[in-house]
Amino acid sequence: MARVCQITGKKPMTGNSVSHSNIKTKRRFLPNLQKKRFFFAEEDRWITLKVSTDALRTINKNGLASVVKGLRADGEKI
């Protein structure tokens, strides 16, 4: 699986590393992804998601059930 958040869809970005002498070289900004297990009480089972830390805050705010419902509506297999 690629470095993509399953909830927010965050992917690596590209940019420049800029040295003291202002020489620019290409670099990648990787999202802060964590592999996390959640207990999905509605189905009485554990699910594992690859999520960014921003997505963890979304799950805390909206609840796991609504997030999973949205993922399934988008066609994600959970």
mmCIF file of the N, C-alpha and C atoms, coordinates in Angstrom:
data_MODEL
# 
_entry.id   MODEL 
# 
loop_
_atom_site.group_PDB 
_atom_site.id 
_atom_site.type_symbol 
_atom_site.label_atom_id 
_atom_site.label_alt_id 
_atom_site.label_comp_id 
_atom_site.label_asym_id 
_atom_site.label_entity_id 
_atom_site.label_seq_id 
_atom_site.pdbx_PDB_ins_code 
_atom_site.Cartn_x 
_atom_site.Cartn_y 
_atom_site.Cartn_z 
_atom_site.occupancy 
_atom_site.B_iso_or_equiv 
_atom_site.pdbx_formal_charge 
_atom_site.auth_seq_id 
_atom_site.auth_comp_id 
_atom_site.auth_asym_id 
_atom_site.auth_atom_id 
_atom_site.pdbx_PDB_model_num 
ATOM 1   N N  . MET A 1 1  ? 0.836   -1.176 0.000  1.00 0.00 ? 1  MET A N  1 
ATOM 2   C CA . MET A 1 1  ? 0.000   0.000  0.000  1.00 0.00 ? 1  MET A CA 1 
ATOM 3   C C  . MET A 1 1  ? 0.886   1.246  0.000  1.00 0.00 ? 1  MET A C  1 
ATOM 4   N N  . ALA A 1 2  ? 0.469   2.238  -0.742 1.00 0.00 ? 2  ALA A N  1 
ATOM 5   C CA . ALA A 1 2  ? 1.260   3.456  -0.875 1.00 0.00 ? 2  ALA A CA 1 
ATOM 6   C C  . ALA A 1 2  ? 1.143   4.329  0.372  1.00 0.00 ? 2  ALA A C  1 
ATOM 7   N N  . ARG A 1 3  ? 1.913   5.393  0.402  1.00 0.00 ? 3  ARG A N  1 
ATOM 8   C CA . ARG A 1 3  ? 1.885   6.327  1.525  1.00 0.00 ? 3  ARG A CA 1 
ATOM 9   C C  . ARG A 1 3  ? 0.716   7.294  1.352  1.00 0.00 ? 3  ARG A C  1 
ATOM 10  N N  . VAL A 1 4  ? -0.497  6.781  1.529  1.00 0.00 ? 4  VAL A N  1 
ATOM 11  C CA . VAL A 1 4  ? -1.706  7.574  1.369  1.00 0.00 ? 4  VAL A CA 1 
ATOM 12  C C  . VAL A 1 4  ? -2.613  7.316  2.560  1.00 0.00 ? 4  VAL A C  1 
ATOM 13  N N  . CYS A 1 5  ? -3.150  8.377  3.138  1.00 0.00 ? 5  CYS A N  1 
ATOM 14  C CA . CYS A 1 5  ? -4.088  8.244  4.245  1.00 0.00 ? 5  CYS A CA 1 
ATOM 15  C C  . CYS A 1 5  ? -5.415  7.723  3.702  1.00 0.00 ? 5  CYS A C  1 
ATOM 16  N N  . GLN A 1 6  ? -5.982  6.713  4.369  1.00 0.00 ? 6  GLN A N  1 
ATOM 17  C CA . GLN A 1 6  ? -7.225  6.121  3.895  1.00 0.00 ? 6  GLN A CA 1 
ATOM 18  C C  . GLN A 1 6  ? -8.417  7.037  4.125  1.00 0.00 ? 6  GLN A C  1 
ATOM 19  N N  . ILE A 1 7  ? -8.321  7.960  5.056  1.00 0.00 ? 7  ILE A N  1 
ATOM 20  C CA . ILE A 1 7  ? -9.460  8.813  5.380  1.00 0.00 ? 7  ILE A CA 1 
ATOM 21  C C  . ILE A 1 7  ? -9.371  10.154 4.665  1.00 0.00 ? 7  ILE A C  1 
ATOM 22  N N  . THR A 1 8  ? -8.267  10.859 4.821  1.00 0.00 ? 8  THR A N  1 
ATOM 23  C CA . THR A 1 8  ? -8.153  12.196 4.243  1.00 0.00 ? 8  THR A CA 1 
ATOM 24  C C  . THR A 1 8  ? -7.581  12.188 2.838  1.00 0.00 ? 8  THR A C  1 
ATOM 25  N N  . GLY A 1 9  ? -6.909  11.104 2.440  1.00 0.00 ? 9  GLY A N  1 
ATOM 26  C CA . GLY A 1 9  ? -6.318  11.033 1.105  1.00 0.00 ? 9  GLY A CA 1 
ATOM 27  C C  . GLY A 1 9  ? -5.008  11.791 0.979  1.00 0.00 ? 9  GLY A C  1 
ATOM 28  N N  . LYS A 1 10 ? -4.385  12.149 2.102  1.00 0.00 ? 10 LYS A N  1 
ATOM 29  C CA . LYS A 1 10 ? -3.116  12.878 2.043  1.00 0.00 ? 10 LYS A CA 1 
ATOM 30  C C  . LYS A 1 10 ? -2.049  12.006 1.409  1.00 0.00 ? 10 LYS A C  1 
ATOM 31  N N  . LYS A 1 11 ? -1.242  12.629 0.516  1.00 0.00 ? 11 LYS A N  1 
ATOM 32  C CA . LYS A 1 11 ? -0.169  11.951 -0.204 1.00 0.00 ? 11 LYS A CA 1 
ATOM 33  C C  . LYS A 1 11 ? 1.122   12.730 -0.016 1.00 0.00 ? 11 LYS A C  1 
ATOM 34  N N  . PRO A 1 12 ? 2.256   12.135 -0.398 1.00 0.00 ? 12 PRO A N  1 
ATOM 35  C CA . PRO A 1 12 ? 3.504   12.907 -0.354 1.00 0.00 ? 12 PRO A CA 1 
ATOM 36  C C  . PRO A 1 12 ? 3.452   14.110 -1.303 1.00 0.00 ? 12 PRO A C  1 
ATOM 37  N N  . MET A 1 13 ? 4.028   15.212 -0.852 1.00 0.00 ? 13 MET A N  1 
ATOM 38  C CA . MET A 1 13 ? 4.129   16.416 -1.670 1.00 0.00 ? 13 MET A CA 1 
ATOM 39  C C  . MET A 1 13 ? 5.590   16.603 -2.078 1.00 0.00 ? 13 MET A C  1 
ATOM 40  N N  . THR A 1 14 ? 5.813   17.387 -3.113 1.00 0.00 ? 14 THR A N  1 
ATOM 41  C CA . THR A 1 14 ? 7.181   17.691 -3.509 1.00 0.00 ? 14 THR A CA 1 
ATOM 42  C C  . THR A 1 14 ? 7.461   19.155 -3.261 1.00 0.00 ? 14 THR A C  1 
ATOM 43  N N  . GLY A 1 15 ? 8.727   19.445 -3.073 1.00 0.00 ? 15 GLY A N  1 
ATOM 44  C CA . GLY A 1 15 ? 9.147   20.817 -2.842 1.00 0.00 ? 15 GLY A CA 1 
ATOM 45  C C  . GLY A 1 15 ? 10.647  20.908 -2.999 1.00 0.00 ? 15 GLY A C  1 
ATOM 46  N N  . ASN A 1 16 ? 11.225  21.963 -2.477 1.00 0.00 ? 16 ASN A N  1 
ATOM 47  C CA . ASN A 1 16 ? 12.655  22.182 -2.593 1.00 0.00 ? 16 ASN A CA 1 
ATOM 48  C C  . ASN A 1 16 ? 13.302  22.241 -1.218 1.00 0.00 ? 16 ASN A C  1 
ATOM 49  N N  . SER A 1 17 ? 14.487  21.627 -1.123 1.00 0.00 ? 17 SER A N  1 
ATOM 50  C CA . SER A 1 17 ? 15.370  21.898 0.001  1.00 0.00 ? 17 SER A CA 1 
ATOM 51  C C  . SER A 1 17 ? 16.213  23.089 -0.424 1.00 0.00 ? 17 SER A C  1 
ATOM 52  N N  . VAL A 1 18 ? 16.260  24.102 0.414  1.00 0.00 ? 18 VAL A N  1 
ATOM 53  C CA . VAL A 1 18 ? 17.004  25.307 0.075  1.00 0.00 ? 18 VAL A CA 1 
ATOM 54  C C  . VAL A 1 18 ? 18.187  25.428 1.024  1.00 0.00 ? 18 VAL A C  1 
ATOM 55  N N  . SER A 1 19 ? 19.385  25.429 0.474  1.00 0.00 ? 19 SER A N  1 
ATOM 56  C CA . SER A 1 19 ? 20.596  25.526 1.286  1.00 0.00 ? 19 SER A CA 1 
ATOM 57  C C  . SER A 1 19 ? 20.860  26.976 1.689  1.00 0.00 ? 19 SER A C  1 
ATOM 58  N N  . HIS A 1 20 ? 21.873  27.141 2.491  1.00 0.00 ? 20 HIS A N  1 
ATOM 59  C CA . HIS A 1 20 ? 22.266  28.492 2.927  1.00 0.00 ? 20 HIS A CA 1 
ATOM 60  C C  . HIS A 1 20 ? 22.671  29.352 1.730  1.00 0.00 ? 20 HIS A C  1 
ATOM 61  N N  . SER A 1 21 ? 23.273  28.720 0.721  1.00 0.00 ? 21 SER A N  1 
ATOM 62  C CA . SER A 1 21 ? 23.680  29.466 -0.477 1.00 0.00 ? 21 SER A CA 1 
ATOM 63  C C  . SER A 1 21 ? 22.556  29.547 -1.516 1.00 0.00 ? 21 SER A C  1 
ATOM 64  N N  . ASN A 1 22 ? 21.344  29.177 -1.109 1.00 0.00 ? 22 ASN A N  1 
ATOM 65  C CA . ASN A 1 22 ? 20.125  29.282 -1.933 1.00 0.00 ? 22 ASN A CA 1 
ATOM 66  C C  . ASN A 1 22 ? 20.116  28.322 -3.117 1.00 0.00 ? 22 ASN A C  1 
ATOM 67  N N  . ILE A 1 23 ? 20.844  27.193 -3.006 1.00 0.00 ? 23 ILE A N  1 
ATOM 68  C CA . ILE A 1 23 ? 20.783  26.148 -4.023 1.00 0.00 ? 23 ILE A CA 1 
ATOM 69  C C  . ILE A 1 23 ? 19.563  25.281 -3.708 1.00 0.00 ? 23 ILE A C  1 
ATOM 70  N N  . LYS A 1 24 ? 18.744  25.035 -4.718 1.00 0.00 ? 24 LYS A N  1 
ATOM 71  C CA . LYS A 1 24 ? 17.512  24.294 -4.510 1.00 0.00 ? 24 LYS A CA 1 
ATOM 72  C C  . LYS A 1 24 ? 17.637  22.882 -5.080 1.00 0.00 ? 24 LYS A C  1 
ATOM 73  N N  . THR A 1 25 ? 17.281  21.892 -4.280 1.00 0.00 ? 25 THR A N  1 
ATOM 74  C CA . THR A 1 25 ? 17.232  20.504 -4.726 1.00 0.00 ? 25 THR A CA 1 
ATOM 75  C C  . THR A 1 25 ? 15.869  19.945 -4.353 1.00 0.00 ? 25 THR A C  1 
ATOM 76  N N  . LYS A 1 26 ? 15.365  19.053 -5.191 1.00 0.00 ? 26 LYS A N  1 
ATOM 77  C CA . LYS A 1 26 ? 14.043  18.482 -4.974 1.00 0.00 ? 26 LYS A CA 1 
ATOM 78  C C  . LYS A 1 26 ? 14.029  17.587 -3.736 1.00 0.00 ? 26 LYS A C  1 
ATOM 79  N N  . ARG A 1 27 ? 12.896  17.607 -3.023 1.00 0.00 ? 27 ARG A N  1 
ATOM 80  C CA . ARG A 1 27 ? 12.703  16.728 -1.870 1.00 0.00 ? 27 ARG A CA 1 
ATOM 81  C C  . ARG A 1 27 ? 11.225  16.385 -1.773 1.00 0.00 ? 27 ARG A C  1 
ATOM 82  N N  . ARG A 1 28 ? 10.913  15.436 -0.899 1.00 0.00 ? 28 ARG A N  1 
ATOM 83  C CA . ARG A 1 28 ? 9.524   15.016 -0.685 1.00 0.00 ? 28 ARG A CA 1 
ATOM 84  C C  . ARG A 1 28 ? 9.117   15.330 0.745  1.00 0.00 ? 28 ARG A C  1 
ATOM 85  N N  . PHE A 1 29 ? 7.883   15.796 0.900  1.00 0.00 ? 29 PHE A N  1 
ATOM 86  C CA . PHE A 1 29 ? 7.284   15.984 2.212  1.00 0.00 ? 29 PHE A CA 1 
ATOM 87  C C  . PHE A 1 29 ? 6.303   14.836 2.410  1.00 0.00 ? 29 PHE A C  1 
ATOM 88  N N  . LEU A 1 30 ? 6.607   13.925 3.330  1.00 0.00 ? 30 LEU A N  1 
ATOM 89  C CA . LEU A 1 30 ? 5.765   12.752 3.551  1.00 0.00 ? 30 LEU A CA 1 
ATOM 90  C C  . LEU A 1 30 ? 4.712   13.052 4.614  1.00 0.00 ? 30 LEU A C  1 
ATOM 91  N N  . PRO A 1 31 ? 3.495   12.535 4.436  1.00 0.00 ? 31 PRO A N  1 
ATOM 92  C CA . PRO A 1 31 ? 2.475   12.728 5.467  1.00 0.00 ? 31 PRO A CA 1 
ATOM 93  C C  . PRO A 1 31 ? 2.815   11.890 6.704  1.00 0.00 ? 31 PRO A C  1 
ATOM 94  N N  . ASN A 1 32 ? 2.363   12.336 7.852  1.00 0.00 ? 32 ASN A N  1 
ATOM 95  C CA . ASN A 1 32 ? 2.614   11.639 9.108  1.00 0.00 ? 32 ASN A CA 1 
ATOM 96  C C  . ASN A 1 32 ? 1.592   10.514 9.246  1.00 0.00 ? 32 ASN A C  1 
ATOM 97  N N  . LEU A 1 33 ? 1.907   9.350  8.658  1.00 0.00 ? 33 LEU A N  1 
ATOM 98  C CA . LEU A 1 33 ? 0.978   8.224  8.648  1.00 0.00 ? 33 LEU A CA 1 
ATOM 99  C C  . LEU A 1 33 ? 1.275   7.262  9.791  1.00 0.00 ? 33 LEU A C  1 
ATOM 100 N N  . GLN A 1 34 ? 0.196   6.736  10.363 1.00 0.00 ? 34 GLN A N  1 
ATOM 101 C CA . GLN A 1 34 ? 0.289   5.753  11.438 1.00 0.00 ? 34 GLN A CA 1 
ATOM 102 C C  . GLN A 1 34 ? -0.627  4.591  11.078 1.00 0.00 ? 34 GLN A C  1 
ATOM 103 N N  . LYS A 1 35 ? -0.165  3.379  11.352 1.00 0.00 ? 35 LYS A N  1 
ATOM 104 C CA . LYS A 1 35 ? -1.011  2.205  11.185 1.00 0.00 ? 35 LYS A CA 1 
ATOM 105 C C  . LYS A 1 35 ? -1.691  1.978  12.525 1.00 0.00 ? 35 LYS A C  1 
ATOM 106 N N  . LYS A 1 36 ? -3.017  2.089  12.566 1.00 0.00 ? 36 LYS A N  1 
ATOM 107 C CA . LYS A 1 36 ? -3.744  2.113  13.832 1.00 0.00 ? 36 LYS A CA 1 
ATOM 108 C C  . LYS A 1 36 ? -4.897  1.135  13.800 1.00 0.00 ? 36 LYS A C  1 
ATOM 109 N N  . ARG A 1 37 ? -5.072  0.402  14.915 1.00 0.00 ? 37 ARG A N  1 
ATOM 110 C CA . ARG A 1 37 ? -6.210  -0.507 15.062 1.00 0.00 ? 37 ARG A CA 1 
ATOM 111 C C  . ARG A 1 37 ? -7.292  0.201  15.864 1.00 0.00 ? 37 ARG A C  1 
ATOM 112 N N  . PHE A 1 38 ? -8.525  0.095  15.376 1.00 0.00 ? 38 PHE A N  1 
ATOM 113 C CA . PHE A 1 38 ? -9.678  0.665  16.062 1.00 0.00 ? 38 PHE A CA 1 
ATOM 114 C C  . PHE A 1 38 ? -10.676 -0.453 16.323 1.00 0.00 ? 38 PHE A C  1 
ATOM 115 N N  . PHE A 1 39 ? -11.343 -0.403 17.480 1.00 0.00 ? 39 PHE A N  1 
ATOM 116 C CA . PHE A 1 39 ? -12.411 -1.363 17.751 1.00 0.00 ? 39 PHE A CA 1 
ATOM 117 C C  . PHE A 1 39 ? -13.699 -0.772 17.215 1.00 0.00 ? 39 PHE A C  1 
ATOM 118 N N  . PHE A 1 40 ? -14.282 -1.452 16.241 1.00 0.00 ? 40 PHE A N  1 
ATOM 119 C CA . PHE A 1 40 ? -15.515 -1.002 15.603 1.00 0.00 ? 40 PHE A CA 1 
ATOM 120 C C  . PHE A 1 40 ? -16.672 -1.680 16.316 1.00 0.00 ? 40 PHE A C  1 
ATOM 121 N N  . ALA A 1 41 ? -17.275 -0.982 17.269 1.00 0.00 ? 41 ALA A N  1 
ATOM 122 C CA . ALA A 1 41 ? -18.271 -1.572 18.166 1.00 0.00 ? 41 ALA A CA 1 
ATOM 123 C C  . ALA A 1 41 ? -19.537 -2.002 17.431 1.00 0.00 ? 41 ALA A C  1 
ATOM 124 N N  . GLU A 1 42 ? -19.918 -1.297 16.355 1.00 0.00 ? 42 GLU A N  1 
ATOM 125 C CA . GLU A 1 42 ? -21.148 -1.644 15.632 1.00 0.00 ? 42 GLU A CA 1 
ATOM 126 C C  . GLU A 1 42 ? -21.069 -3.037 15.020 1.00 0.00 ? 42 GLU A C  1 
ATOM 127 N N  . GLU A 1 43 ? -19.873 -3.469 14.620 1.00 0.00 ? 43 GLU A N  1 
ATOM 128 C CA . GLU A 1 43 ? -19.698 -4.803 14.044 1.00 0.00 ? 43 GLU A CA 1 
ATOM 129 C C  . GLU A 1 43 ? -18.948 -5.738 14.975 1.00 0.00 ? 43 GLU A C  1 
ATOM 130 N N  . ASP A 1 44 ? -18.593 -5.256 16.167 1.00 0.00 ? 44 ASP A N  1 
ATOM 131 C CA . ASP A 1 44 ? -17.915 -6.044 17.201 1.00 0.00 ? 44 ASP A CA 1 
ATOM 132 C C  . ASP A 1 44 ? -16.631 -6.682 16.665 1.00 0.00 ? 44 ASP A C  1 
ATOM 133 N N  . ARG A 1 45 ? -15.783 -5.859 16.027 1.00 0.00 ? 45 ARG A N  1 
ATOM 134 C CA . ARG A 1 45 ? -14.514 -6.351 15.496 1.00 0.00 ? 45 ARG A CA 1 
ATOM 135 C C  . ARG A 1 45 ? -13.498 -5.219 15.445 1.00 0.00 ? 45 ARG A C  1 
ATOM 136 N N  . TRP A 1 46 ? -12.243 -5.593 15.257 1.00 0.00 ? 46 TRP A N  1 
ATOM 137 C CA . TRP A 1 46 ? -11.146 -4.636 15.113 1.00 0.00 ? 46 TRP A CA 1 
ATOM 138 C C  . TRP A 1 46 ? -10.923 -4.358 13.638 1.00 0.00 ? 46 TRP A C  1 
ATOM 139 N N  . ILE A 1 47 ? -10.637 -3.106 13.306 1.00 0.00 ? 47 ILE A N  1 
ATOM 140 C CA . ILE A 1 47 ? -10.261 -2.750 11.941 1.00 0.00 ? 47 ILE A CA 1 
ATOM 141 C C  . ILE A 1 47 ? -8.928  -2.006 12.008 1.00 0.00 ? 47 ILE A C  1 
ATOM 142 N N  . THR A 1 48 ? -8.099  -2.217 11.000 1.00 0.00 ? 48 THR A N  1 
ATOM 143 C CA . THR A 1 48 ? -6.802  -1.558 10.917 1.00 0.00 ? 48 THR A CA 1 
ATOM 144 C C  . THR A 1 48 ? -6.835  -0.568 9.768  1.00 0.00 ? 48 THR A C  1 
ATOM 145 N N  . LEU A 1 49 ? -6.460  0.672  10.068 1.00 0.00 ? 49 LEU A N  1 
ATOM 146 C CA . LEU A 1 49 ? -6.450  1.723  9.065  1.00 0.00 ? 49 LEU A CA 1 
ATOM 147 C C  . LEU A 1 49 ? -5.080  2.375  9.032  1.00 0.00 ? 49 LEU A C  1 
ATOM 148 N N  . LYS A 1 50 ? -4.662  2.820  7.850  1.00 0.00 ? 50 LYS A N  1 
ATOM 149 C CA . LYS A 1 50 ? -3.444  3.619  7.710  1.00 0.00 ? 50 LYS A CA 1 
ATOM 150 C C  . LYS A 1 50 ? -3.908  5.071  7.622  1.00 0.00 ? 50 LYS A C  1 
ATOM 151 N N  . VAL A 1 51 ? -3.727  5.807  8.728  1.00 0.00 ? 51 VAL A N  1 
ATOM 152 C CA . VAL A 1 51 ? -4.294  7.135  8.831  1.00 0.00 ? 51 VAL A CA 1 
ATOM 153 C C  . VAL A 1 51 ? -3.216  8.165  9.175  1.00 0.00 ? 51 VAL A C  1 
ATOM 154 N N  . SER A 1 52 ? -3.454  9.398  8.763  1.00 0.00 ? 52 SER A N  1 
ATOM 155 C CA . SER A 1 52 ? -2.593  10.498 9.175  1.00 0.00 ? 52 SER A CA 1 
ATOM 156 C C  . SER A 1 52 ? -3.035  10.953 10.561 1.00 0.00 ? 52 SER A C  1 
ATOM 157 N N  . THR A 1 53 ? -2.187  11.712 11.231 1.00 0.00 ? 53 THR A N  1 
ATOM 158 C CA . THR A 1 53 ? -2.547  12.182 12.558 1.00 0.00 ? 53 THR A CA 1 
ATOM 159 C C  . THR A 1 53 ? -3.703  13.174 12.479 1.00 0.00 ? 53 THR A C  1 
ATOM 160 N N  . ASP A 1 54 ? -3.848  13.847 11.352 1.00 0.00 ? 54 ASP A N  1 
ATOM 161 C CA . ASP A 1 54 ? -5.003  14.711 11.130 1.00 0.00 ? 54 ASP A CA 1 
ATOM 162 C C  . ASP A 1 54 ? -6.288  13.880 11.079 1.00 0.00 ? 54 ASP A C  1 
ATOM 163 N N  . ALA A 1 55 ? -6.211  12.700 10.484 1.00 0.00 ? 55 ALA A N  1 
ATOM 164 C CA . ALA A 1 55 ? -7.376  11.820 10.404 1.00 0.00 ? 55 ALA A CA 1 
ATOM 165 C C  . ALA A 1 55 ? -7.738  11.264 11.779 1.00 0.00 ? 55 ALA A C  1 
ATOM 166 N N  . LEU A 1 56 ? -6.748  11.055 12.646 1.00 0.00 ? 56 LEU A N  1 
ATOM 167 C CA . LEU A 1 56 ? -7.040  10.614 14.012 1.00 0.00 ? 56 LEU A CA 1 
ATOM 168 C C  . LEU A 1 56 ? -7.889  11.649 14.732 1.00 0.00 ? 56 LEU A C  1 
ATOM 169 N N  . ARG A 1 57 ? -7.595  12.916 14.513 1.00 0.00 ? 57 ARG A N  1 
ATOM 170 C CA . ARG A 1 57 ? -8.399  13.982 15.111 1.00 0.00 ? 57 ARG A CA 1 
ATOM 171 C C  . ARG A 1 57 ? -9.814  13.981 14.537 1.00 0.00 ? 57 ARG A C  1 
ATOM 172 N N  . THR A 1 58 ? -9.940  13.682 13.245 1.00 0.00 ? 58 THR A N  1 
ATOM 173 C CA . THR A 1 58 ? -11.253 13.603 12.610 1.00 0.00 ? 58 THR A CA 1 
ATOM 174 C C  . THR A 1 58 ? -12.067 12.472 13.216 1.00 0.00 ? 58 THR A C  1 
ATOM 175 N N  . ILE A 1 59 ? -11.431 11.323 13.455 1.00 0.00 ? 59 ILE A N  1 
ATOM 176 C CA . ILE A 1 59 ? -12.120 10.183 14.063 1.00 0.00 ? 59 ILE A CA 1 
ATOM 177 C C  . ILE A 1 59 ? -12.554 10.534 15.484 1.00 0.00 ? 59 ILE A C  1 
ATOM 178 N N  . ASN A 1 60 ? -11.698 11.213 16.235 1.00 0.00 ? 60 ASN A N  1 
ATOM 179 C CA . ASN A 1 60 ? -12.070 11.614 17.590 1.00 0.00 ? 60 ASN A CA 1 
ATOM 180 C C  . ASN A 1 60 ? -13.244 12.584 17.587 1.00 0.00 ? 60 ASN A C  1 
ATOM 181 N N  . LYS A 1 61 ? -13.292 13.455 16.589 1.00 0.00 ? 61 LYS A N  1 
ATOM 182 C CA . LYS A 1 61 ? -14.349 14.463 16.537 1.00 0.00 ? 61 LYS A CA 1 
ATOM 183 C C  . LYS A 1 61 ? -15.675 13.889 16.056 1.00 0.00 ? 61 LYS A C  1 
ATOM 184 N N  . ASN A 1 62 ? -15.652 13.149 14.942 1.00 0.00 ? 62 ASN A N  1 
ATOM 185 C CA . ASN A 1 62 ? -16.887 12.684 14.301 1.00 0.00 ? 62 ASN A CA 1 
ATOM 186 C C  . ASN A 1 62 ? -17.307 11.286 14.725 1.00 0.00 ? 62 ASN A C  1 
ATOM 187 N N  . GLY A 1 63 ? -16.386 10.498 15.262 1.00 0.00 ? 63 GLY A N  1 
ATOM 188 C CA . GLY A 1 63 ? -16.700 9.122  15.630 1.00 0.00 ? 63 GLY A CA 1 
ATOM 189 C C  . GLY A 1 63 ? -16.307 8.158  14.533 1.00 0.00 ? 63 GLY A C  1 
ATOM 190 N N  . LEU A 1 64 ? -15.928 6.964  14.943 1.00 0.00 ? 64 LEU A N  1 
ATOM 191 C CA . LEU A 1 64 ? -15.463 5.956  13.985 1.00 0.00 ? 64 LEU A CA 1 
ATOM 192 C C  . LEU A 1 64 ? -16.579 5.496  13.060 1.00 0.00 ? 64 LEU A C  1 
ATOM 193 N N  . ALA A 1 65 ? -17.791 5.385  13.578 1.00 0.00 ? 65 ALA A N  1 
ATOM 194 C CA . ALA A 1 65 ? -18.904 4.870  12.765 1.00 0.00 ? 65 ALA A CA 1 
ATOM 195 C C  . ALA A 1 65 ? -19.188 5.774  11.572 1.00 0.00 ? 65 ALA A C  1 
ATOM 196 N N  . SER A 1 66 ? -19.203 7.087  11.780 1.00 0.00 ? 66 SER A N  1 
ATOM 197 C CA . SER A 1 66 ? -19.493 7.996  10.667 1.00 0.00 ? 66 SER A CA 1 
ATOM 198 C C  . SER A 1 66 ? -18.347 8.025  9.660  1.00 0.00 ? 66 SER A C  1 
ATOM 199 N N  . VAL A 1 67 ? -17.108 7.885  10.137 1.00 0.00 ? 67 VAL A N  1 
ATOM 200 C CA . VAL A 1 67 ? -15.955 7.870  9.235  1.00 0.00 ? 67 VAL A CA 1 
ATOM 201 C C  . VAL A 1 67 ? -15.978 6.609  8.367  1.00 0.00 ? 67 VAL A C  1 
ATOM 202 N N  . VAL A 1 68 ? -16.254 5.457  8.979  1.00 0.00 ? 68 VAL A N  1 
ATOM 203 C CA . VAL A 1 68 ? -16.322 4.199  8.228  1.00 0.00 ? 68 VAL A CA 1 
ATOM 204 C C  . VAL A 1 68 ? -17.475 4.234  7.241  1.00 0.00 ? 68 VAL A C  1 
ATOM 205 N N  . LYS A 1 69 ? -18.592 4.823  7.629  1.00 0.00 ? 69 LYS A N  1 
ATOM 206 C CA . LYS A 1 69 ? -19.726 4.942  6.729  1.00 0.00 ? 69 LYS A CA 1 
ATOM 207 C C  . LYS A 1 69 ? -19.352 5.760  5.492  1.00 0.00 ? 69 LYS A C  1 
ATOM 208 N N  . GLY A 1 70 ? -18.615 6.848  5.689  1.00 0.00 ? 70 GLY A N  1 
ATOM 209 C CA . GLY A 1 70 ? -18.161 7.660  4.568  1.00 0.00 ? 70 GLY A CA 1 
ATOM 210 C C  . GLY A 1 70 ? -17.167 6.933  3.678  1.00 0.00 ? 70 GLY A C  1 
ATOM 211 N N  . LEU A 1 71 ? -16.267 6.141  4.288  1.00 0.00 ? 71 LEU A N  1 
ATOM 212 C CA . LEU A 1 71 ? -15.313 5.370  3.500  1.00 0.00 ? 71 LEU A CA 1 
ATOM 213 C C  . LEU A 1 71 ? -16.023 4.344  2.627  1.00 0.00 ? 71 LEU A C  1 
ATOM 214 N N  . ARG A 1 72 ? -16.999 3.668  3.212  1.00 0.00 ? 72 ARG A N  1 
ATOM 215 C CA . ARG A 1 72 ? -17.736 2.657  2.443  1.00 0.00 ? 72 ARG A CA 1 
ATOM 216 C C  . ARG A 1 72 ? -18.554 3.297  1.328  1.00 0.00 ? 72 ARG A C  1 
ATOM 217 N N  . ALA A 1 73 ? -19.048 4.504  1.557  1.00 0.00 ? 73 ALA A N  1 
ATOM 218 C CA . ALA A 1 73 ? -19.786 5.208  0.516  1.00 0.00 ? 73 ALA A CA 1 
ATOM 219 C C  . ALA A 1 73 ? -18.863 5.573  -0.659 1.00 0.00 ? 73 ALA A C  1 
ATOM 220 N N  . ASP A 1 74 ? -17.584 5.795  -0.360 1.00 0.00 ? 74 ASP A N  1 
ATOM 221 C CA . ASP A 1 74 ? -16.613 6.102  -1.408 1.00 0.00 ? 74 ASP A CA 1 
ATOM 222 C C  . ASP A 1 74 ? -16.079 4.855  -2.100 1.00 0.00 ? 74 ASP A C  1 
ATOM 223 N N  . GLY A 1 75 ? -16.485 3.662  -1.647 1.00 0.00 ? 75 GLY A N  1 
ATOM 224 C CA . GLY A 1 75 ? -16.079 2.413  -2.289 1.00 0.00 ? 75 GLY A CA 1 
ATOM 225 C C  . GLY A 1 75 ? -14.876 1.744  -1.652 1.00 0.00 ? 75 GLY A C  1 
ATOM 226 N N  . GLU A 1 76 ? -14.416 2.239  -0.514 1.00 0.00 ? 76 GLU A N  1 
ATOM 227 C CA . GLU A 1 76 ? -13.273 1.644  0.193  1.00 0.00 ? 76 GLU A CA 1 
ATOM 228 C C  . GLU A 1 76 ? -13.724 0.357  0.888  1.00 0.00 ? 76 GLU A C  1 
ATOM 229 N N  . LYS A 1 77 ? -12.920 -0.696 0.770  1.00 0.00 ? 77 LYS A N  1 
ATOM 230 C CA . LYS A 1 77 ? -13.250 -1.966 1.416  1.00 0.00 ? 77 LYS A CA 1 
ATOM 231 C C  . LYS A 1 77 ? -12.683 -1.970 2.828  1.00 0.00 ? 77 LYS A C  1 
ATOM 232 N N  . ILE A 1 78 ? -13.551 -2.132 3.826  1.00 0.00 ? 78 ILE A N  1 
ATOM 233 C CA . ILE A 1 78 ? -13.121 -2.129 5.224  1.00 0.00 ? 78 ILE A CA 1 
ATOM 234 C C  . ILE A 1 78 ? -13.625 -3.392 5.899  1.00 0.00 ? 78 ILE A C  1 
# 
